Amino acid sequence: MAMAAVEEEVIIVGAGPSGLAAAACLSLRGVRSVVLERDDCVGSLWRNRTYDRVRLHLAKQHCALPHAPHPDEAPTYLPRDDFIRYLDGYAARFSVRTRLRREVRAARFDEARGRWEVEAVDLSTGEAERYVARFLVVAAGENDEKFVPEVPGLEGFPGMVVHASEYRSPEGMRGKAVLVVGCGNSGMEIAYDLADAGAVTSIVVRGELHLVTKEIWNVAMTLYPYLPVWLIDKLVLLMCAFVFGDTARYGLRRPAVGPFTMKLTTPFYPTIDVGTYAKIRTGEVRVLPASVKSVQGNVVEFTDGKHHPFDAIVFATGYRSTVRRWLKSDDGLIGEDGMAARSYPEHWKGANGLYCAGMVRRGIYGSCEDAKLIADDISKQLRPHGNDMPDVHADHAQRNGS
């Protein structure tokens, strides 16, 4: 006998900022949703997979979820723990219904019933569960599963080998030779953290990157609604030239495409400098311009033929989405990489009541836009003759404690 299915109006997969925002916006429009989350908390990336010194790279006004701005007294760039408390408070404030430790195994659309059927497992008990809803929101994010490249001989490396998601602090690394593989925001910040604590730090920079400061990037974000992207690119590069000079002299070559254009049209973000560049200039952080080829004992061989010994390796090599493993849909909303297949702003809505939030690499600000669009679209389908903007009135009531 088949197990009974739990009936919902909307099923949301993922309890990060995107999923919480979608649930809150739906709630304020009177739409019932449930959030299925594989981990044991909301905001698990921030709580369980970030290093101790993390702060948000964007100013707080760009990192607030819908209908809940950060208070005036909050720091401009929120520390990790402050942001985690904000997410917990947000989920509580908007009564987000979460089912934690639920791993979604399959989600498919039943044409005959016009409903999404979602199969999940309660990881606490091992029991299978079924959920049915008219609408499904994919909000599992781009940082779902850590990616570590296959390196011949790595299994025989005698020292510590961790992914950036497992790195917490440089404790015990003073005087040790540490290799950081990857020059995105995590890699550059971990390299700074290590060097600042006295580790002999090297970082692999095999490609091109745009290095910017927090202040420069927040200027760009502020200008985005008012200026064309090409002009923002020119202004950002002019400010970067003044602040950094020619970064290529130190092995950090800039791409031909501008930084803001790159953010909008590719999977790659500019790298926010937290002090790493100064340490590169002084030699405290060594830039290695080739990829890791193999490992023999504690010696790492690079593709340029050079060899260097290390005591520890940190792989800041990013994550992969796992959405395609469980989403049994071929409508073109989600690509083979598990992210939105269509470009902004046509990325968020698919067929048969399928949506995605935060899956087009536009950060927290983009997740908020997605959540509002999704809630608006679903509420109009469920309540076509209702108030067009009930969330505004609900939000006013939330603010005034009614």
C-alpha positions in Angstrom: 0.0 0.0 0.0 1.4 3.4 -1.0 2.2 5.8 1.8 -0.2 8.8 2.1 1.1 12.0 0.6 1.2 15.3 2.6 -0.8 17.9 0.6 0.7 21.4 0.3 0.1 24.4 -1.9 3.8 25.0 -2.5 6.8 22.9 -1.9 10.2 24.7 -1.6 13.4 22.8 -1.7 16.2 24.4 0.3 16.2 26.5 3.5 18.9 29.0 2.7 18.2 32.7 2.1 16.4 32.0 -1.2 14.1 29.4 0.2 13.3 31.4 3.3 12.6 34.5 1.2 10.2 32.6 -1.1 8.4 31.1 1.9 8.1 34.5 3.6 6.8 36.3 0.5 4.2 33.5 -0.1 3.1 33.6 3.6 2.5 37.4 3.4 0.2 36.7 0.4 -1.7 34.0 2.3 -0.1 31.1 0.4 0.8 28.0 2.4 4.2 26.5 1.8 6.6 23.9 3.3 10.4 24.1 3.0 12.3 20.8 2.8 15.9 21.0 3.9 18.5 18.3 3.9 20.5 19.7 6.8 19.4 20.2 10.4 19.0 24.0 10.3 18.2 26.9 8.1 21.1 28.7 6.5 23.3 25.7 6.7 26.0 27.0 4.3 26.5 30.0 6.6 26.3 28.0 9.8 28.2 24.9 8.9 30.5 25.5 5.9 32.1 28.9 6.4 35.4 29.9 8.1 35.4 31.9 11.3 36.4 35.3 9.9 33.7 35.5 7.2 31.8 38.8 6.8 29.3 39.6 4.1 31.1 41.2 1.2 28.2 43.5 0.3 26.8 46.2 2.5 23.8 45.2 4.6 21.3 47.0 2.4 22.1 44.6 -0.4 21.9 41.5 1.9 18.5 41.9 3.5 15.7 39.5 2.7 12.3 40.8 1.7 10.3 42.8 4.3 13.1 42.6 6.9 15.9 45.3 6.6 18.8 45.0 8.9 18.6 47.5 11.8 20.5 50.8 11.6 22.8 49.7 14.4 23.9 46.6 12.6 27.5 46.7 11.1 27.7 47.7 7.5 29.3 44.3 6.6 27.7 41.7 8.8 29.9 39.0 10.5 28.8 35.4 9.9 27.2 34.9 13.3 25.1 38.1 13.0 23.8 36.9 9.6 23.0 33.5 11.0 21.0 35.1 13.8 19.2 37.2 11.2 18.2 34.1 9.2 17.0 32.4 12.3 15.0 35.4 13.3 13.6 35.8 9.7 12.3 32.2 9.7 10.6 32.7 13.1 9.2 36.2 12.2 7.4 34.9 9.1 6.5 31.5 10.6 8.4 29.6 7.9 7.3 26.0 8.0 10.5 23.9 7.7 10.9 20.1 7.5 14.6 19.7 8.5 16.7 16.6 7.7 14.6 15.9 4.7 16.6 14.9 1.6 14.6 15.1 -1.6 15.2 12.1 -3.8 12.8 12.8 -6.6 10.4 15.4 -7.8 8.2 14.9 -10.8 5.1 16.5 -12.3 2.0 14.3 -12.6 0.3 15.5 -15.8 -3.0 13.7 -15.0 -3.3 15.3 -11.5 -1.6 18.6 -12.3 0.5 18.2 -9.2 4.2 17.9 -8.3 5.0 14.7 -6.4 8.1 14.9 -4.2 9.8 11.9 -2.6 12.0 12.6 0.4 13.7 10.7 3.2 13.7 11.8 6.8 17.4 11.4 7.5 16.8 11.2 11.3 14.7 8.0 10.9 15.4 6.8 7.4 11.7 6.8 6.7 10.4 7.7 3.2 7.9 10.6 2.8 5.8 11.9 0.0 4.6 15.4 -0.6 2.2 16.7 -3.2 1.7 20.3 -4.3 0.6 22.4 -7.3 3.8 24.4 -7.2 7.4 23.5 -6.7 10.2 26.0 -6.0 13.8 24.9 -6.4 15.9 26.9 -4.0 18.7 24.5 -3.3 21.4 27.0 -4.3 24.7 26.7 -6.2 26.8 25.8 -3.1 25.3 22.4 -2.5 28.0 19.8 -2.8 31.8 20.5 -2.4 34.0 19.9 -5.4 37.5 18.6 -5.1 39.4 17.8 -8.4 41.0 14.5 -8.8 44.8 14.8 -8.3 47.0 11.8 -8.8 48.8 10.9 -5.6 46.7 13.2 -3.4 45.6 10.2 -1.2 49.3 9.7 -0.2 49.8 13.3 1.0 50.9 13.1 4.6 49.5 16.5 5.8 46.1 18.0 6.2 43.9 18.2 3.1 40.6 20.0 3.4 38.0 21.7 1.3 37.2 25.4 2.0 33.9 24.3 3.4 35.8 22.4 6.1 38.4 25.1 6.9 37.6 27.2 10.0 40.7 29.0 11.2 44.6 28.9 10.8 45.1 27.5 14.3 48.2 25.4 14.3 49.4 26.5 10.9 52.1 29.1 12.0 55.4 28.4 10.2 53.9 25.7 8.1 53.8 25.7 4.3 50.2 25.8 3.1 48.9 25.6 -0.5 45.5 27.2 -1.3 44.1 25.9 -4.6 41.6 28.4 -6.0 41.6 32.2 -6.2 37.9 33.0 -5.8 36.6 34.8 -2.8 37.1 31.8 -0.5 40.6 31.0 -1.7 41.8 34.6 -1.4 40.3 35.1 2.0 41.6 31.8 3.4 45.1 32.7 2.0 45.0 36.0 3.9 43.8 34.3 7.0 46.7 31.8 6.9 49.4 34.4 6.0 48.1 36.7 8.7 48.6 33.9 11.3 52.1 33.3 10.2 51.7 30.4 7.7 54.0 30.2 4.7 51.2 30.6 2.2 50.9 29.9 -1.5 47.9 30.3 -3.7 47.2 28.8 -7.2 46.0 31.5 -9.6 45.8 29.8 -13.0 43.3 32.0 -14.7 42.2 35.6 -14.8 40.3 37.5 -12.1 38.9 40.9 -11.3 40.1 42.1 -7.9 37.9 44.8 -6.3 37.5 46.3 -2.8 34.2 46.0 -0.8 33.8 49.8 -1.2 34.3 49.8 -5.0 31.9 46.9 -5.4 29.2 48.5 -3.3 29.5 51.6 -5.4 28.9 49.4 -8.4 25.8 47.7 -6.8 24.4 51.1 -5.9 24.9 52.4 -9.4 23.4 49.3 -11.1 19.8 50.5 -11.2 20.8 53.9 -12.7 23.7 53.4 -15.2 24.4 51.0 -18.1 26.6 48.1 -17.3 29.4 49.1 -19.6 29.7 52.4 -17.8 29.7 50.7 -14.4 32.5 48.5 -15.7 34.6 51.5 -16.8 34.1 53.3 -13.4 35.0 50.1 -11.5 38.2 49.5 -13.5 39.2 53.2 -13.1 38.8 53.0 -9.3 40.6 49.6 -9.2 43.5 51.1 -11.2 43.8 53.9 -8.7 43.6 51.5 -5.6 45.6 48.5 -6.9 47.7 49.7 -9.8 48.6 47.0 -12.3 47.7 43.7 -10.6 49.1 41.7 -13.5 52.6 42.5 -12.1 51.8 40.2 -9.3 50.3 37.4 -11.3 46.6 38.6 -11.1 45.6 39.2 -14.7 42.3 40.9 -15.4 39.8 39.4 -17.9 38.9 41.3 -21.1 35.3 41.3 -20.0 34.4 43.9 -17.4 33.7 42.9 -13.8 30.0 43.8 -13.6 29.4 42.3 -17.1 31.2 39.1 -15.9 29.0 38.9 -12.8 25.8 39.2 -14.9 26.7 36.9 -17.8 29.1 34.2 -16.4 29.3 31.9 -13.4 32.3 33.9 -12.1 32.3 36.7 -9.5 34.9 39.4 -9.0 37.1 38.7 -6.0 36.7 41.0 -3.1 40.1 41.9 -1.6 40.2 41.6 2.2 43.9 42.4 2.4 45.4 39.5 0.4 46.7 41.8 -2.3 49.0 43.6 0.1 50.4 40.3 1.3 50.9 39.2 -2.3 52.9 42.4 -2.9 55.1 41.9 0.2 55.6 38.2 -0.7 53.8 36.9 2.4 51.4 35.2 -0.1 53.1 33.6 -3.1 51.2 33.3 -6.4 51.6 30.1 -8.3 50.4 30.5 -11.9 50.0 26.8 -12.8 47.5 24.1 -12.0 48.2 21.2 -9.6 49.3 18.2 -11.7 50.2 15.5 -9.1 51.3 14.9 -5.6 54.3 12.7 -4.5 54.5 12.5 -0.7 54.5 16.1 0.5 55.7 17.5 -2.8 53.2 19.0 -5.2 54.0 19.1 -8.9 52.5 21.8 -11.1 51.7 21.9 -14.8 54.6 24.3 -15.4 57.0 21.6 -14.3 57.8 23.2 -10.9 57.7 21.3 -7.6 57.1 22.6 -4.1 56.7 20.9 -0.7 53.7 21.6 1.5 52.5 20.7 5.0 48.8 21.3 4.2 46.5 21.9 1.2 43.2 23.8 1.2 41.0 23.2 -1.9 38.9 26.4 -2.5 37.6 24.8 -5.6 33.9 25.6 -5.2 30.7 23.6 -5.2 28.3 21.9 -7.5 24.5 21.9 -7.6 22.8 18.6 -7.1 19.4 19.6 -8.4 19.6 17.5 -11.6 19.9 14.3 -9.5 16.4 14.7 -8.1 14.4 17.0 -10.4 12.8 14.8 -13.0 11.7 17.6 -15.4 12.8 18.4 -18.9 11.1 21.8 -19.4 14.4 23.7 -19.7 14.2 25.7 -16.4 17.3 24.0 -14.9 20.4 23.3 -16.9 22.7 20.3 -16.8 24.9 22.1 -14.3 21.9 22.3 -11.9 21.6 26.0 -12.2 19.0 28.2 -14.0 19.3 27.4 -17.7 17.9 30.8 -18.9 19.6 34.1 -18.4 18.2 36.9 -16.1 15.5 38.1 -16.1 13.8 35.1 -17.8 15.3 32.5 -15.5 12.8 32.1 -12.6 9.7 30.5 -14.1 9.3 27.2 -15.9 6.3 25.1 -16.9 3.7 23.3 -14.8 4.1 25.5 -11.7 7.9 25.0 -11.5 10.1 27.9 -10.3 13.6 28.5 -9.1 15.0 31.1 -6.6 18.6 32.0 -6.2 19.7 29.8 -9.0 21.1 32.4 -11.4 24.2 33.5 -9.4 22.9 37.0 -8.5 23.6 36.7 -4.8 21.2 37.5 -1.9 19.8 40.6 -3.8 18.9 38.3 -6.7 17.2 35.8 -4.4 15.0 38.5 -3.0 13.9 39.6 -6.5 13.1 35.9 -7.4 11.1 35.4 -4.2 8.9 38.4 -4.8 8.3 37.4 -8.5 7.5 33.8 -7.5 5.1 34.8 -4.7 3.3 37.3 -6.9 2.9 34.8 -9.7 1.7 31.9 -7.5 -0.7 34.1 -5.5 -2.3 35.4 -8.7 -2.9 31.9 -9.9 -4.4 30.7 -6.6 -6.3 33.9 -5.8 -6.9 35.6 -9.1 -9.6 38.0 -7.7 -7.7 38.8 -4.5 -5.8 41.9 -3.5 -2.8 42.4 -5.9 -0.5 43.5 -3.1 -1.5 41.8 0.2 2.1 41.4 1.2 2.5 45.2 1.6 -0.3 45.3 4.1 0.8 42.2 5.9 4.3 43.6 6.1 2.9 46.8 7.7 1.1 44.6 10.2 4.3 42.7 10.9 6.2 45.9 11.6 3.6 47.2 13.9 3.2 44.0 15.9 -0.4 43.4 14.8 
